[in-house]
């Protein structure tokens, strides 16, 4: 979510504070430490027009490459 917001909308972390609540919460969400609450999802959808489907989607896990596998 973070990279797409930065690229497509030119938003930075501090731009998300009004929708998420605080700078530390924004950082935690973007780093995958905290999940979006229902209220945050609503505010991001209404304020920035971000699809609810995008906001509730689980982050994709990194696929292992040959160099990541310990044979």
C-alpha positions, 0 to 999 in steps of 0.5 A: 500500500505504501509504495503505491500511495507514494507513487500514484498520489505523491503522498508521504507518511505525514500526509496519511496522519489525518486518516490514520491518527498519528505518525507512529501509527502510520509508520507501524502500518506501512511497516506491517507491524499494525493492521488498519482498523475499520475506522482507518479504512473508512477514512482512507476510502472516503478521504483519498478514494482508495478502494476498500478492496485494496485496503483490506487485502493482505500484504503479499508475501515475498516469494523465495528465490533460488538464493534465498533457499538453503539447499 
